[in-house]
Structures are given as C-alpha cells and as structure tokens.
Amino acid sequence: QVQLVESGGGLVQPGGSLRLSCAAAGFTFSSYAMSWVRQAPGKGLEWVSDINSRGGSTYYADSVKGRFTISRDNAKNTLYLQMNSLKPEDTALYYCARGPMEEYDYWGQGTQVTVSS
C-alpha cells in the first residue's frame, strides 16, 4: 500500500525558511519521479516542483524558482523541499505526490505552511 506522509510545515515569518519532508512507503521509491504540489486557501492545486527518480533533474514553478530546492534521499525513501525567503503568498497546504508534474497517482495528506508576521 502506497503511503506518503508529509511533515515539517508550520508558521513562519516572511523571509523565513522551512524544510518539508515526505516519507514514502509501500513502493520502490527510487523508481519514481516525485513532486510537491500546493493548494492555497480558496485556490486550485499548483504544481511547485518535481525531481526525477535519481535526483539528477529538478524542475520548479516560476513562482518558487530560486527560493525553493527539491531533493531526495533514496536510501531513506524521503523527499524534501527546502523553502527559503518565504512570502505570504506561499501560504498553502503542501502535498507530496508520486509522479512528475500533472502525472500524479498518489498523494499524501498534506502539511500546512503559513507565512505571516
């Protein structure tokens, strides 16, 4: 059974940083590209970033490019999202998903990120 469990969200001031983690289980993590997707209050889903199965290729939405870094540790079956220079518009529920952009088949339950002073 595929399981994706996000953690690391919280309340942070503008300009601050957070590191999200996604623990994967129930499938061969190293064989799949993975994504981070977010949903802000009252808005639709927004793809944030994805990474190929080996971690050698990464992609970012223009809204986060230069501020967020996606990475993975295949030995630990864990996906990460380092978020720096956070802005209020980054406030959202962040999900990790199995698969590359718009090809997700499983999702986690999400972790809330709130950027506010």
The 8 nearest C-alpha neighbors of each residue, nearest first, counted from 0:
[[1, 25, 2, 26, 24, 3, 105, 23],
 [0, 2, 25, 24, 26, 3, 105, 23],
 [1, 3, 24, 23, 25, 0, 4, 107],
 [4, 2, 107, 23, 22, 21, 106, 5],
 [3, 5, 22, 21, 107, 2, 23, 108],
 [6, 4, 21, 20, 109, 110, 107, 22],
 [7, 5, 20, 19, 110, 8, 21, 4],
 [8, 6, 19, 18, 20, 9, 17, 110],
 [9, 7, 112, 111, 110, 6, 19, 17],
 [8, 10, 112, 113, 111, 11, 7, 17],
 [9, 11, 113, 114, 112, 12, 115, 8],
 [12, 10, 114, 15, 115, 113, 9, 13],
 [11, 13, 116, 115, 114, 15, 14, 10],
 [14, 12, 86, 85, 15, 114, 115, 87],
 [15, 13, 84, 85, 12, 86, 16, 83],
 [14, 16, 13, 12, 85, 84, 11, 83],
 [17, 15, 83, 82, 85, 84, 14, 18],
 [16, 18, 82, 81, 19, 83, 8, 7],
 [19, 17, 81, 80, 7, 82, 20, 79],
 [18, 20, 7, 80, 79, 6, 8, 81],
 [21, 19, 79, 6, 5, 78, 7, 22],
 [20, 22, 5, 78, 4, 77, 3, 79],
 [21, 23, 77, 4, 3, 76, 5, 20],
 [22, 24, 3, 76, 2, 77, 21, 4],
 [25, 23, 2, 26, 1, 3, 22, 76],
 [24, 26, 1, 0, 2, 23, 27, 28],
 [27, 25, 24, 28, 1, 0, 23, 2],
 [26, 28, 29, 30, 25, 31, 24, 76],
 [29, 27, 30, 26, 31, 76, 73, 23],
 [28, 30, 73, 52, 27, 31, 53, 76],
 [31, 29, 52, 28, 27, 32, 53, 26],
 [32, 30, 52, 29, 28, 98, 33, 97],
 [31, 33, 51, 52, 98, 99, 50, 97],
 [34, 32, 97, 98, 50, 49, 99, 96],
 [35, 33, 49, 96, 48, 95, 99, 98],
 [34, 36, 95, 48, 47, 94, 96, 49],
 [35, 37, 46, 47, 94, 45, 93, 95],
 [38, 36, 93, 45, 92, 44, 91, 94],
 [39, 37, 44, 91, 92, 43, 45, 42],
 [38, 40, 91, 42, 90, 41, 92, 37],
 [41, 39, 42, 91, 38, 90, 92, 43],
 [40, 42, 39, 43, 38, 91, 44, 92],
 [43, 41, 39, 40, 38, 44, 45, 91],
 [44, 42, 38, 45, 41, 39, 40, 37],
 [43, 45, 38, 37, 46, 36, 42, 39],
 [46, 44, 37, 36, 38, 47, 43, 39],
 [45, 47, 36, 48, 37, 35, 100, 44],
 [48, 46, 36, 60, 35, 59, 45, 37],
 [49, 47, 59, 35, 58, 34, 46, 60],
 [48, 50, 34, 58, 33, 57, 99, 35],
 [49, 51, 57, 33, 32, 56, 54, 34],
 [52, 50, 32, 54, 56, 53, 55, 33],
 [51, 53, 32, 31, 30, 29, 54, 50],
 [54, 52, 55, 51, 29, 73, 30, 56],
 [55, 53, 51, 52, 56, 50, 71, 70],
 [54, 56, 53, 51, 57, 50, 52, 70],
 [57, 55, 51, 54, 50, 58, 53, 49],
 [56, 58, 50, 49, 51, 55, 59, 69],
 [57, 59, 49, 48, 50, 56, 60, 69],
 [60, 58, 48, 64, 47, 61, 63, 49],
 [59, 61, 47, 62, 63, 64, 48, 46],
 [60, 62, 64, 63, 59, 47, 65, 58],
 [61, 63, 60, 64, 47, 59, 66, 65],
 [64, 62, 66, 61, 67, 60, 65, 59],
 [65, 63, 61, 66, 59, 62, 60, 67],
 [64, 66, 67, 63, 68, 61, 59, 83],
 [65, 67, 83, 63, 64, 84, 82, 68],
 [68, 66, 82, 81, 63, 83, 65, 64],
 [69, 67, 81, 80, 70, 82, 66, 65],
 [70, 68, 80, 79, 81, 67, 48, 50],
 [71, 69, 79, 78, 80, 54, 68, 50],
 [70, 72, 78, 79, 77, 73, 54, 69],
 [71, 73, 77, 75, 74, 76, 78, 70],
 [72, 74, 76, 75, 29, 71, 77, 28],
 [73, 75, 72, 76, 77, 29, 71, 28],
 [74, 76, 73, 77, 72, 22, 71, 23],
 [77, 75, 73, 23, 74, 28, 72, 22],
 [76, 78, 22, 75, 72, 21, 71, 23],
 [77, 79, 71, 21, 20, 70, 72, 22],
 [80, 78, 20, 70, 19, 69, 71, 21],
 [79, 81, 69, 19, 18, 68, 82, 70],
 [82, 80, 18, 68, 67, 17, 69, 19],
 [81, 83, 67, 17, 16, 18, 80, 66],
 [82, 84, 16, 66, 85, 67, 15, 81],
 [85, 83, 14, 15, 66, 16, 86, 13],
 [86, 84, 14, 83, 13, 15, 16, 89],
 [85, 87, 13, 88, 89, 114, 14, 84],
 [88, 86, 114, 89, 90, 115, 13, 85],
 [87, 89, 86, 90, 114, 91, 39, 85],
 [90, 88, 87, 86, 91, 85, 114, 113],
 [89, 91, 113, 88, 112, 114, 87, 39],
 [92, 90, 39, 38, 112, 37, 93, 111],
 [91, 93, 111, 38, 37, 110, 109, 112],
 [94, 92, 37, 109, 110, 36, 91, 111],
 [95, 93, 109, 36, 35, 107, 37, 96],
 [94, 96, 35, 34, 107, 106, 36, 21],
 [97, 95, 106, 34, 105, 103, 33, 35],
 [96, 98, 33, 103, 105, 104, 34, 32],
 [97, 99, 103, 33, 32, 102, 31, 96],
 [100, 98, 32, 102, 33, 34, 49, 103],
 [99, 101, 102, 49, 34, 46, 98, 103],
 [102, 100, 103, 99, 46, 98, 104, 34],
 [101, 103, 99, 100, 98, 104, 97, 96],
 [104, 102, 98, 97, 101, 96, 105, 99],
 [103, 105, 97, 102, 98, 106, 96, 101],
 [106, 104, 97, 96, 103, 107, 1, 3],
 [107, 105, 96, 95, 3, 97, 94, 108],
 [106, 108, 3, 4, 109, 95, 94, 5],
 [109, 107, 4, 94, 106, 5, 110, 3],
 [108, 110, 94, 93, 107, 5, 92, 111],
 [111, 109, 93, 8, 92, 5, 6, 112],
 [112, 110, 92, 8, 91, 9, 93, 113],
 [113, 111, 8, 9, 90, 91, 92, 10],
 [112, 114, 90, 10, 9, 115, 11, 111],
 [115, 113, 87, 11, 12, 90, 13, 10],
 [114, 116, 12, 87, 13, 113, 11, 10],
 [115, 12, 13, 114, 11, 87, 10, 113]]
